[in-house]
Structure formats: structure tokens, C-alpha cells
């Protein structure tokens, strides 16, 4: 298992996949920037698996500021299987967040938006010609700094949660780009992935204990 200083924690591993928890402020993918080329989750895991003569295949990603559960494949075939599951919305993807506003608890929200971006890494914005983003969230409990939300996304568009919250007039703590709400971190965490039982995995659910929501 990794040390506390490591930017990730291995949650599960077999000969098909490796599931990890990415800490906040860590890139998922490798870039061409010399400053981050060797300081990203892909690089760390690639080095780890290379020592065992195993390969690493990217399935999905999380934003730099977002912490959470990620799964990587160890073969091209499994990569395609998992990506197809994401594409066809066959994966339960649960997040949690904290907004600055204190709102009534157990209040559900359903947000459908069309999103586009200014190219790779560019800012995401609403666009009637964009791709559909579907986000559902519920206010669960209060913490000292705001209201904790439980979130499920049906699509995997970049920044869709941040934009959905802003669309409803809420301020995601730590989200400067879309909520203009500075904080010590971005309060967004992907705590659970669940695949269909017949996908061909030995284990189909990967999760960590939520940071802010209080589940019964």
C-alpha cells in the first residue's frame, strides 16, 4: 500500500484492472509539460505496473482539482469494454460536493445541459449545439462551511458537475473557474464506481468512504 504522501491509493487490483483513489490536485493523464510529465497518476501507475511487466490503459479521468475513484485497464480489450460501459451510461458514478449555500435538505435537482469547450483544456460553456450532460444531485446534510450534496452523473462531460451547480445558482467551494468561490481545496470528490455484474470483472464496485456526506 502507498504511503500517506503518495498522491494515490490502490483500492483494488487483479490481472484485468487496477482501481485507485486519486488525491486532489493531481493530474490523471500524462502531459508534454516537463513540470508534470513525471508527476501525474498515469506515470506513477505506469512505473508501478512496468515493474511487474504489466501494461496500463486509461479508461476515464478526473479533473486535476477533483479527488476520487478511478479505474484503469491492463489490456486493450478490457479498456474497450470499460469505455463502452461509460459510453452507454452503464456505470453508476457517485460524487459528493459542498456548496456555500445552506439549502433545504433532501431536495432533489435534475439538470440537463448542452456543453461545449474551447478545445482541449479550454473552458467549458453552455451551447445549444453542444453535447448533453445530465446531472442529478440531492442535498444531504450540513457541515460547518455549507451544504453537502450527493451527486450522480449519467454522462461524463468535463466540468459538468461544476456547471450544473452554477446553473442552479450554487457556489461549489473551491471552484474558482465556474463559481468564483475560492477555498482551501475544491470540494468535489468521486467516491464510488459501480459496473454491471455481467461486464466480466471479478469485482464490479469500487468505493471509498465519503468525505462530507453522511450516509446512513
FITI-698890 format. One record per residue (C-alpha): residue number from 1; residue in one letter; chain; x, y, z. Coordinates in Angstrom, 3 decimals, always signed. Layout:
NODE num residu chaine u v w
NODE NUM a A X Y Z
...
//
This chain:
NODE num residu chaine u v w
NODE 1 x A +0.000 +0.000 +0.000
NODE 2 x A +1.117 +3.564 -0.659
NODE 3 x A +2.445 +5.998 +1.901
NODE 4 x A +0.356 +8.909 +3.120
NODE 5 x A +2.487 +11.237 +0.984
NODE 6 x A +1.664 +9.366 -2.214
NODE 7 x A -0.863 +11.149 -4.465
NODE 8 x A -2.909 +7.976 -4.845
NODE 9 x A -4.037 +4.844 -3.013
NODE 10 x A -4.573 +1.434 -4.619
NODE 11 x A -8.086 +0.218 -3.771
NODE 12 x A -8.149 -2.999 -5.777
NODE 13 x A -6.028 -4.853 -8.303
NODE 14 x A -6.195 -8.090 -10.276
NODE 15 x A -4.895 -9.253 -13.652
NODE 16 x A -7.529 -7.212 -15.528
NODE 17 x A -7.804 -3.837 -13.782
NODE 18 x A -6.392 -1.576 -11.124
NODE 19 x A -8.682 +0.787 -9.194
NODE 20 x A -7.178 +3.694 -7.287
NODE 21 x A -8.174 +6.738 -5.276
NODE 22 x A -6.624 +9.896 -6.705
NODE 23 x A -5.968 +12.655 -4.220
NODE 24 x A -6.810 +16.251 -5.071
NODE 25 x A -4.538 +18.463 -7.171
NODE 26 x A -3.070 +15.586 -9.175
NODE 27 x A -3.277 +15.196 -12.945
NODE 28 x A -4.815 +11.968 -14.203
NODE 29 x A -3.051 +11.956 -17.557
NODE 30 x A +0.499 +12.499 -18.734
NODE 31 x A +1.260 +15.808 -20.422
NODE 32 x A +4.130 +17.162 -22.500
NODE 33 x A +4.889 +19.786 -19.871
NODE 34 x A +8.303 +18.977 -18.318
NODE 35 x A +6.971 +20.097 -14.918
NODE 36 x A +4.217 +17.490 -14.866
NODE 37 x A +5.451 +14.804 -17.276
NODE 38 x A +6.532 +12.593 -14.384
NODE 39 x A +4.101 +13.935 -11.808
NODE 40 x A +0.733 +12.508 -12.765
NODE 41 x A -1.307 +9.447 -11.936
NODE 42 x A -0.706 +7.736 -15.265
NODE 43 x A +3.072 +7.985 -14.841
NODE 44 x A +3.044 +6.691 -11.268
NODE 45 x A +0.897 +3.675 -12.176
NODE 46 x A +2.780 +3.014 -15.406
NODE 47 x A +6.045 +2.744 -13.458
NODE 48 x A +4.394 +0.562 -10.814
NODE 49 x A +2.961 -1.907 -13.333
NODE 50 x A +6.050 -1.926 -15.557
NODE 51 x A +7.960 -3.494 -12.690
NODE 52 x A +5.563 -6.442 -12.996
NODE 53 x A +5.699 -6.437 -16.812
NODE 54 x A +2.086 -5.272 -16.946
NODE 55 x A +0.617 -2.527 -19.113
NODE 56 x A -1.650 +0.378 -18.198
NODE 57 x A -4.594 +1.606 -20.258
NODE 58 x A -6.553 +4.780 -19.500
NODE 59 x A -10.317 +4.329 -19.224
NODE 60 x A -11.542 +7.692 -17.895
NODE 61 x A -10.223 +10.687 -15.993
NODE 62 x A -10.883 +13.174 -13.207
NODE 63 x A -10.026 +16.861 -13.243
NODE 64 x A -6.803 +17.977 -11.572
NODE 65 x A -8.624 +19.517 -8.593
NODE 66 x A -11.086 +16.644 -8.129
NODE 67 x A -10.254 +13.703 -5.878
NODE 68 x A -11.801 +10.319 -6.370
NODE 69 x A -12.000 +6.742 -7.570
NODE 70 x A -10.565 +5.837 -10.973
NODE 71 x A -10.224 +2.525 -12.784
NODE 72 x A -7.511 +1.610 -15.296
NODE 73 x A -7.365 -1.461 -17.515
NODE 74 x A -4.416 -3.785 -18.038
NODE 75 x A -5.323 -4.765 -21.605
NODE 76 x A -6.680 -3.057 -24.677
NODE 77 x A -9.677 -5.384 -24.695
NODE 78 x A -10.668 -4.533 -21.115
NODE 79 x A -10.099 -0.844 -21.792
NODE 80 x A -12.619 -1.004 -24.635
NODE 81 x A -15.101 -2.971 -22.524
NODE 82 x A -14.976 -0.428 -19.713
NODE 83 x A -15.080 +2.587 -22.014
NODE 84 x A -18.111 +1.128 -23.774
NODE 85 x A -19.812 +0.839 -20.382
NODE 86 x A -19.168 +4.517 -19.713
NODE 87 x A -20.291 +5.452 -23.230
NODE 88 x A -23.575 +3.590 -22.868
NODE 89 x A -24.222 +5.016 -19.376
NODE 90 x A -23.950 +1.599 -17.719
NODE 91 x A -21.781 +2.784 -14.834
NODE 92 x A -23.061 +4.280 -11.584
NODE 93 x A -20.838 +7.278 -10.860
NODE 94 x A -21.391 +8.859 -7.439
NODE 95 x A -19.787 +12.106 -6.316
NODE 96 x A -20.115 +14.399 -3.345
NODE 97 x A -19.677 +18.144 -3.155
NODE 98 x A -20.096 +21.044 -0.772
NODE 99 x A -21.789 +24.268 -1.796
NODE 100 x A -21.563 +27.551 +0.077
NODE 101 x A -25.332 +27.993 +0.283
NODE 102 x A -27.420 +26.469 +3.053
NODE 103 x A -30.402 +24.913 +1.287
NODE 104 x A -33.259 +22.638 +2.489
NODE 105 x A -32.153 +19.034 +2.951
NODE 106 x A -33.350 +16.071 +0.864
NODE 107 x A -34.117 +18.382 -2.038
NODE 108 x A -33.508 +16.724 -5.442
NODE 109 x A -32.235 +18.532 -8.532
NODE 110 x A -32.117 +17.282 -12.135
NODE 111 x A -30.004 +19.308 -14.555
NODE 112 x A -29.722 +18.676 -18.294
NODE 113 x A -27.367 +20.920 -20.234
NODE 114 x A -25.661 +21.102 -23.623
NODE 115 x A -21.930 +21.734 -23.191
NODE 116 x A -19.029 +22.647 -25.444
NODE 117 x A -15.456 +23.727 -24.719
NODE 118 x A -12.771 +25.984 -26.127
NODE 119 x A -10.697 +22.979 -27.193
NODE 120 x A -8.551 +20.589 -25.147
NODE 121 x A -8.178 +22.006 -21.648
NODE 122 x A -10.279 +25.043 -22.528
NODE 123 x A -13.160 +26.409 -20.511
NODE 124 x A -16.481 +24.574 -20.798
NODE 125 x A -19.660 +26.518 -21.510
NODE 126 x A -23.337 +26.041 -22.301
NODE 127 x A -24.009 +25.686 -26.018
NODE 128 x A -27.229 +24.645 -27.764
NODE 129 x A -25.092 +22.692 -30.250
NODE 130 x A -23.008 +21.004 -27.544
NODE 131 x A -23.085 +17.512 -26.041
NODE 132 x A -25.735 +16.560 -23.498
NODE 133 x A -24.727 +16.492 -19.825
NODE 134 x A -27.120 +15.011 -17.251
NODE 135 x A -26.524 +15.602 -13.540
NODE 136 x A -28.702 +14.660 -10.562
NODE 137 x A -27.966 +15.777 -7.023
NODE 138 x A -29.594 +15.902 -3.616
NODE 139 x A -28.829 +17.971 -0.530
NODE 140 x A -27.912 +15.505 +2.223
NODE 141 x A -26.528 +17.249 +5.308
NODE 142 x A -24.945 +20.422 +6.590
NODE 143 x A -21.324 +20.857 +7.559
NODE 144 x A -19.760 +23.950 +9.056
NODE 145 x A -18.919 +25.550 +5.714
NODE 146 x A -22.013 +24.707 +3.686
NODE 147 x A -24.358 +22.012 +2.401
NODE 148 x A -23.084 +18.588 +1.356
NODE 149 x A -24.576 +17.143 -1.805
NODE 150 x A -24.799 +13.606 -3.166
NODE 151 x A -24.375 +13.632 -6.944
NODE 152 x A -24.832 +11.090 -9.713
NODE 153 x A -23.875 +11.790 -13.309
NODE 154 x A -25.367 +9.942 -16.265
NODE 155 x A -22.837 +11.420 -18.672
NODE 156 x A -19.132 +12.140 -18.304
NODE 157 x A -18.657 +15.623 -19.721
NODE 158 x A -15.741 +17.642 -18.452
NODE 159 x A -16.723 +20.126 -15.709
NODE 160 x A -20.383 +19.103 -15.956
NODE 161 x A -20.937 +18.974 -12.191
NODE 162 x A -19.342 +22.357 -11.690
NODE 163 x A -21.506 +23.859 -14.428
NODE 164 x A -24.679 +22.126 -13.213
NODE 165 x A -24.243 +23.600 -9.738
NODE 166 x A -23.508 +27.036 -11.142
NODE 167 x A -26.552 +26.706 -13.411
NODE 168 x A -28.733 +26.277 -10.317
NODE 169 x A -27.185 +29.346 -8.715
NODE 170 x A -24.983 +27.469 -6.239
NODE 171 x A -21.320 +28.063 -5.435
NODE 172 x A -19.099 +24.980 -5.296
NODE 173 x A -16.487 +25.624 -2.644
NODE 174 x A -13.033 +25.826 -4.175
NODE 175 x A -14.281 +26.217 -7.740
NODE 176 x A -12.806 +29.461 -8.987
NODE 177 x A -13.433 +28.911 -12.713
NODE 178 x A -17.222 +28.487 -12.664
NODE 179 x A -18.387 +29.507 -9.181
NODE 180 x A -15.790 +32.165 -8.304
NODE 181 x A -15.655 +30.596 -4.850
NODE 182 x A -12.083 +30.213 -3.528
NODE 183 x A -11.402 +27.686 -0.747
NODE 184 x A -8.506 +25.562 +0.506
NODE 185 x A -9.484 +22.834 -1.964
NODE 186 x A -12.236 +22.116 -4.458
NODE 187 x A -14.949 +20.305 -2.517
NODE 188 x A -15.686 +17.703 -5.165
NODE 189 x A -14.937 +14.014 -4.651
NODE 190 x A -15.806 +10.938 -6.747
NODE 191 x A -16.352 +8.269 -4.115
NODE 192 x A -17.989 +5.348 -5.961
NODE 193 x A -17.962 +3.467 -9.290
NODE 194 x A -20.312 +0.536 -9.942
NODE 195 x A -20.329 -1.557 -13.131
NODE 196 x A -22.924 -4.103 -14.256
NODE 197 x A -22.393 -7.598 -12.876
NODE 198 x A -22.088 -9.152 -16.331
NODE 199 x A -19.290 -6.901 -17.567
NODE 200 x A -16.642 -9.541 -16.926
NODE 201 x A -14.944 -8.095 -13.853
NODE 202 x A -14.088 -10.083 -10.730
NODE 203 x A -15.146 -7.043 -8.686
NODE 204 x A -17.684 -4.555 -10.016
NODE 205 x A -17.896 -1.888 -7.286
NODE 206 x A -15.083 +0.372 -6.119
NODE 207 x A -15.583 +2.997 -3.448
NODE 208 x A -14.170 +4.969 -0.555
NODE 209 x A -15.893 +6.448 +2.472
NODE 210 x A -17.359 +9.858 +1.585
NODE 211 x A -15.559 +12.898 +2.965
NODE 212 x A -18.545 +15.159 +3.626
NODE 213 x A -21.874 +13.468 +3.102
NODE 214 x A -23.224 +11.417 +5.966
NODE 215 x A -24.715 +8.257 +4.501
NODE 216 x A -26.931 +6.063 +6.677
//
